[in-house]
Amino acid sequence: MAQFVFISQRNRERYFKIVGPVADLFARAGIHPNVLSIAGLLLSIVAGLIYCHGSFFLGRMGGRSGWVCDTLDGSIARQTNKKSDFGAFFDSTLDRYSDMFLFIGLAYYFAGAAPS
């Protein structure tokens, strides 16, 4: 059975080559991984609000910014040895809330409740 690949290995390496130096910078600056988890949630809330108004390009950029924060928090936790069971649970919980806000924004728009 063929395995579904969300992103190719080549593109994954490109992505981490770009995001890696940012994670190094944040780790040296002493930014806690949970701060980035919360920032990702806030960006997703903003993206959901943007989706409510039908601006899909800007909403997508906000959603991607939240995903970058999610990538960075895990990388920083590993680099600074701040990995914990609580951090993993906190991050995954906030990820689900982030998804929820994005979908609520889209549902609100497509339900016809968006302002004209």
C-alpha positions in Angstrom: 0.0 0.0 0.0 1.4 3.4 -0.9 2.2 5.8 1.9 0.7 9.3 1.8 3.4 11.9 2.0 2.3 15.4 3.0 5.6 17.1 2.1 8.5 15.6 0.2 11.8 15.0 1.9 13.4 17.5 -0.4 10.9 20.3 0.5 11.1 19.3 4.2 14.9 19.9 4.1 14.4 23.2 2.3 11.9 24.3 4.9 14.1 23.4 7.9 17.0 25.1 6.2 15.1 28.3 6.2 13.4 27.9 9.6 16.5 26.5 11.4 18.4 29.7 11.7 15.3 31.5 13.0 15.0 28.8 15.7 18.7 29.2 16.6 18.2 33.0 16.9 15.1 32.5 19.2 16.9 29.9 21.3 19.9 32.2 21.8 17.5 35.0 22.7 16.0 32.8 25.5 12.5 32.7 24.1 10.6 29.9 25.8 8.9 27.3 23.5 5.5 27.8 25.2 5.6 31.5 24.2 5.8 30.4 20.6 3.0 27.9 21.1 0.8 30.7 22.4 1.9 33.0 19.6 0.9 30.3 17.1 -2.5 30.1 18.7 -3.0 33.9 18.6 -1.9 34.0 14.9 -4.5 31.3 14.1 -7.2 33.2 15.9 -6.4 36.3 13.8 -6.3 34.1 10.7 -9.8 32.7 11.6 -11.1 36.2 12.0 -9.6 37.1 8.6 -11.3 34.1 7.0 -14.6 35.3 8.5 -14.4 38.3 6.2 -13.5 36.2 3.1 -9.9 37.3 2.7 -8.5 33.8 2.0 -5.0 34.9 1.0 -4.4 36.9 4.2 -6.0 34.2 6.3 -3.8 31.6 4.7 -0.7 33.7 5.5 -1.8 34.0 9.1 -2.4 30.3 9.3 1.0 29.5 7.9 2.6 32.0 10.3 1.0 30.0 13.1 2.4 26.8 11.7 5.9 28.3 11.6 5.6 29.1 15.3 4.6 25.5 15.8 7.7 24.3 14.0 9.9 26.7 15.9 8.6 25.8 19.4 9.5 22.1 19.0 12.9 23.0 17.6 13.6 25.4 20.4 12.5 22.9 23.0 14.9 20.4 21.7 17.8 22.9 21.3 17.4 24.3 24.8 16.6 21.0 26.5 13.2 22.3 27.6 11.4 19.2 26.4 8.7 18.0 28.8 5.6 15.9 28.9 3.6 19.1 29.8 5.1 21.0 26.9 4.2 18.3 24.4 0.7 18.1 25.8 0.4 21.9 25.9 1.6 22.3 22.3 -0.6 19.6 20.9 -3.6 21.0 22.7 -3.0 24.5 21.4 -2.5 23.0 17.9 -6.0 21.6 18.0 -7.5 24.9 19.2 -5.6 26.6 16.4 -7.1 24.2 13.9 -10.5 24.9 15.4 -10.3 28.7 15.0 -9.3 28.3 11.4 -12.2 26.0 10.6 -14.7 28.2 12.5 -13.6 31.2 10.5 -14.1 29.3 7.3 -17.4 27.8 8.4 -18.6 31.3 9.4 -17.8 32.7 6.0 -19.3 29.8 4.0 -22.4 29.8 6.1 -23.2 33.2 4.7 -22.9 35.0 8.0 -19.9 37.1 6.9 -20.5 40.8 6.6 -20.8 42.1 3.0 
